[in-house]
Amino acid sequence: MSRLSVRKTYKLFIGGAFPRSESGRSYVVTSPKGDFLANASRASRKDARDAVTAARKAFPGWSGATPYNRGQILYRIAEMLEGRRGQFAEELGTGKKAALEQVDAAVDRLVWYAGWSDKIASVRGSANPVAGPYFNLSTPEPSGVVAVIAPSDPLLGLVSVVAPVIVTGNTAVVVASESSPLASITLAEVLATSDLPGGVVNILTGHQAELAPWLAAHMDVNGLDLTGVTDPDLALRCEQEAAENLKRVLRPSTPDWSADPGIGRMTAFMETKTVWHPAGV
Amino acid sequence: MFEYAPAPESRDVVDIKPSYGLFINGEFVSGSSSFKTVNPANEEVLAEVAVASSDDVDRAVQAARKAFGVWSAMPGAERAKYLFRIARIIQERARELAVLESLDNGKPIRESRDVDVPLVAAHFFYYAGWADKLAYAGFGDRPLGVAGQVIPWNFPLLMLAWKIAPALACGNTVVLKPAETTPLTALLFAEICQQADLPPGVVNIVTGAGETGAAVVAHPDVNKVAFTGSTEVGRIIARTVAGTSKKLTLELGGKAANIVFEDAAIDQAVEGIVNGIFFNQGHVCCAGSRLLVQESVQDQLLDSLRRRLSTLRLGDPLDKNTDIGAINSADQLAKIRQLSDLGEAEGAARWSPACELPEKGFWFPPTIFTGVAQSHSIAREEIFGPVLSVLTFRTPDEAVEKANNTPYGLSAGVWTEKGSRILWMADRLRAGVVWANTFNKFDPTSPFGGYKESGYGREGGLAGLEAYLDV
């Protein structure tokens, strides 16, 4: 008799733990051919709120960590992802060669962003030569909690939107791709074993249209990345909700994930702080 | 106490016309209706100013669109020369601008002459120099197109400079709406553009109130919206541009904490507190309106502060000895009164120095509230007037906690002689500008802007270019 495989139960990733949705709901994830793959957790509004709470709690520690430390942890994520190359390639289900290439690209992107942790301040900060006897410096700092609606590209796209948000010291609540959420939860397993403090990244699976507006309206969320929203009405509604507490909004787009990402995704969720002090004896 | 003889600046240096039109495509044109702008110090009508209807705004945007072709294609070095010219003319006409600003706004001539106008010229000089050096800034060199800009009444000319100088340096053209209570210096600036031979349509000025501003923001052919003003209006604007491709920057309200530790140089701190909240009658978004004083020095500090307030001179804005001028409008005065009354009703203790207020005009004495709790309205809401709320703390952690306990995040002040504590505090304060052992300092090379509900984007410095380029 052949061996029966032990299947994975796909759950949410909140505050470093893997809970089921408090709503008890799940939804069916199918392969492109329509075959049953898994029942993914269908996160509720309460799950989204819990994730924001976890992200807020993690913010002081993560934003207060040294950039060197954050870079080390992002690199560690890349290491752990590299170690699970085969598993991801299988889960992406796009043909072995293409899938491996995508995993490699995701690893490389994490390494690229890891290196930015202690450089972005040099590139986007400034020493300001004011007309007077003052010491005056501007440095970029994280905005806070950022809600990310991830694009459908399940691994490279996901990594490309999450890494820039966290490498700069923000914490994230991510709504995974609705149609292909499984790699996102497996990525959560990578994050959970990478010394990333619990709550820095929280991943929700479920219906984008159900979760995004609550995150957009949440008063303790500081930034909103709408990259993965494809419905213009939903994007409009989210951007309007975001106006209530003046969240920093990154509007929907369809980037070429294989291209040079530039630094825009990092600076979109950074503030510039200018510090003045008199100089004299 | 010395008495000072009056030292009035002459208002003859400025020639105010009885009526002003809109500045569109390099010319003054008439609007469909008009409103009056008054001197808030004596309620005298200064001039009639045109109201731009949505059709007028459309004409201005079309003029700016047409000029964008010429202006954006011009070599940066040539754009720079126009901006340098404007900066020089501002210096040449500095006295005239300062007097007009004080007449229309009510701010003391000491401030318009020594702070506002010199900074205005400095901003044009600074961004003039960027026009041919954009390649070095790291944001590319593609301008956005037509910028719709709406500015407030507290620093009418300075806010104009903060908006127009970087926009033009980057190759954009602008349609700017000044505040309805302070349109006159913007219209004088239009004349300066004419004197500088700026190509028609590069700068357009449309006057009017909220409806005119809303028409500028909502115009479909505007590519960039920049607003400075209240958080309430900022929210409406953010909602208006949602779903469009317009780029948006907002400089909104604040409720800054000015934190004084027990080891601070008390006399300097008192000067900083006064400058922080009574500069420009407290009509400053980054004003230090919440004084957080360490409990151990509260009595000593408040004694010094009260003594210092008793020496402030309130009165004629054109008198060179005046420290505190007029509240900008009857509406603003009513708002300050209402919030101050609420402060008393909620249980805080109110104090003002003995201070005679002029009979005509809009006036409010410098005011301190003690015994303020974090839950009080006067500790939470932006008053935008010469009203200081005093709270206390015991430990640095408590100071940080209280300072950050606000939806705003524009500025903060820290007073301590201990360097390591300054750096520790500066790291933890969630605010776009942190002044340590100083307050309310501005410079064109220094990025300025808020965290959280104080808005997004930065003005000034290299960071200020980002708002006007297609990054």
Interface residues (C-beta under 8 A of the other chain):
Chain A: G64 V123 R124 S126 N128 P129 V130 A131 G132 Y134 N136 S138 S143 G144 N222 P232 A235 L236 E239 Q240 A242 A243 E244 N245 L246 R248 V249 R251 G264 T267 E271 T272 K273 T274 V275 W276 H277 P278
Chain B: A122 G138 T231 G234 R235 I236 A238 R239 A242 G243 S245 L250 L252 P407 G409 I422 A426 D427 A431 G432 V433 V434 W435 A436 N437 T438 K441 D443 T445 S446 P447 F448 G449 G450 Y451 K452 E453 G455 Y456 R458 G461 L462 A463 E466 V471
